[in-house]
């Protein structure tokens, strides 16, 4: 499921995708994924695409919050919690700094645009 989520975000050209393992830090999920979109429209589109792909793969979505303004969208897929931000909102809250203690993995993929 983590690969499905990060691949979807990468396909949607998310900025600075990071995964944070939560084992030993929280019982709420196994991983947290944090990413940014360049605008509220992109953040909302990434969340909609991700929700669709998860449902296609029979993954239950426990919660989806923040779609109205799409400054910060939270998608709870049980084992993975996804936070999608506009860059300035992400910088203000800095949630990855709160959860990460050297365990952040940045997802970087280089693809050739056709």
C-alpha positions in Angstrom: 0.0 0.0 0.0 2.9 2.4 0.7 4.2 1.9 -2.8 0.8 2.5 -4.3 0.5 5.8 -2.4 4.0 7.1 -3.2 3.6 6.0 -6.9 0.3 7.9 -7.1 1.8 11.0 -5.6 4.8 10.8 -7.9 2.5 10.4 -10.9 0.7 13.6 -9.8 4.0 15.4 -9.5 3.9 15.9 -5.8 6.8 17.9 -4.3 9.1 16.5 -1.6 7.4 13.1 -0.9 8.6 11.7 2.5 7.7 8.5 4.3 8.1 8.3 8.0 8.0 4.9 9.8 5.8 5.1 12.9 6.7 1.7 14.4 7.6 2.3 18.0 6.4 5.9 17.9 2.6 5.4 17.5 0.0 2.7 17.3 -2.2 4.7 14.9 -0.4 3.6 11.7 2.7 1.9 10.3 3.7 4.9 8.1 3.1 8.5 7.5 3.5 10.0 4.1 4.0 13.8 3.7 4.0 15.6 0.4 3.2 19.0 -1.1 1.4 20.3 -4.1 2.1 23.6 -5.7 -1.5 24.9 -5.2 -4.8 24.0 -3.5 -6.1 22.6 -6.8 -3.1 20.2 -7.1 -3.4 19.1 -3.5 -7.2 18.3 -3.9 -6.5 16.5 -7.2 -3.7 14.4 -5.6 -6.1 13.5 -2.8 -8.9 12.6 -5.2 -6.6 10.4 -7.4 -5.2 8.7 -4.3 -8.6 8.0 -2.9 -9.7 6.5 -6.2 -6.6 4.3 -6.5 -6.9 3.1 -3.0 -10.6 2.2 -3.5 -9.7 0.4 -6.7 -7.3 -1.8 -4.6 -9.9 -2.4 -1.9 -8.1 -0.3 0.7 -10.5 1.1 3.2 -10.2 4.9 3.8 -11.0 5.6 7.4 -11.0 9.4 7.0 -10.5 12.2 4.5 -10.3 15.7 5.9 -9.5 19.1 4.4 -10.8 18.8 0.9 -12.9 22.0 1.0 -9.9 24.4 1.2 -7.2 21.8 0.3 -4.5 23.7 2.1 -3.8 20.5 4.2 -5.6 17.3 3.3 -5.4 14.3 5.6 -6.2 10.9 4.3 -6.3 8.0 6.7 -5.8 4.6 5.0 -5.5 2.7 8.3 -1.9 1.5 8.0 -0.7 4.7 6.2 -1.7 8.2 7.0 -1.1 10.7 4.2 -0.7 14.5 4.7 -0.9 16.6 1.6 0.0 20.3 1.9 0.5 23.5 0.1 4.2 24.3 0.6 3.8 27.3 2.9 1.3 25.4 5.1 3.6 22.4 5.3 6.5 24.6 6.4 4.4 26.4 9.0 3.2 23.1 10.7 6.4 21.1 10.1 4.8 17.8 11.1 7.5 15.6 9.6 10.0 17.3 12.1 7.7 16.3 14.9 7.6 12.6 14.0 10.9 12.0 12.4 14.1 11.3 14.3 16.4 10.5 11.4 13.9 8.0 10.0 12.5 10.0 7.2 12.9 8.6 3.7 12.6 11.0 0.9 11.1 9.4 -2.3 12.9 10.8 -5.3 12.0 9.5 -8.8 13.4 10.8 -12.0 11.2 10.3 -15.0 11.5 11.4 -18.6 8.5 13.5 -19.7 7.2 12.4 -23.0 
